[in-house]
Amino acid sequence: MSVLKPLFSVVEALLREHQQLLELAERKKKVLVENDMDSLNAIVQEETGHIHRIERLESERQGAGRLLAVRAGLRPDQLTAQRVAEFAETPEERARITQLTEKLRDVILKLKDLNDLNQMLIQQSLDFIQSTVEALTESPTVPQYGGTGQTLANNPYQQGRVSYFDSKA
């Protein structure tokens, strides 16, 4: 039995979970653009499940990596993907572990880019909401006239301020 077999299964599972997160991030981008908050909440709940599974799998991967490092007489932080490939017993194993780590790296980079875009979309939405709230709660001065046709703007008791909403509520 290959010493890499436990690592293969964990990395393959990590790859699947990250690919599913990538699909969710694509869906999230779409619902953010469409402003579909119900769908967004459902996606966030799905993401949470995947993140918990990734955390568990990452612990397993680190454990398998520590075991390999001990066998090689290395510290766990010295174990890189390239060094792991050196443990391969056959060229097929070496190609498989290299391919898996490259795919995982690519998916994680795509996921990071998409999450950055989604974060920007969310920030733009929040900025728009904030400016709308400010515009609606702002109290513009409306000139009021007294019986003589003079504005009462200088009279502190007769300030003509109008607000769409009570901003203190």
Secondary structure by P-SEA (a helix, b strand, c coil): cccaaaaaaaaaaaaaaaaaaaaaaaaaaaaaaaccaaaaaaaaaaaaaaaaaaaaaaaaaaaaaaaaaaaaccccccccaaaaaaacccaaaaaaaaaaaaaaaaaaaaaaaaaaaaaaaaaaaaaaaaaaaaaaacccbbbbbcccccccccccccccccccccccc
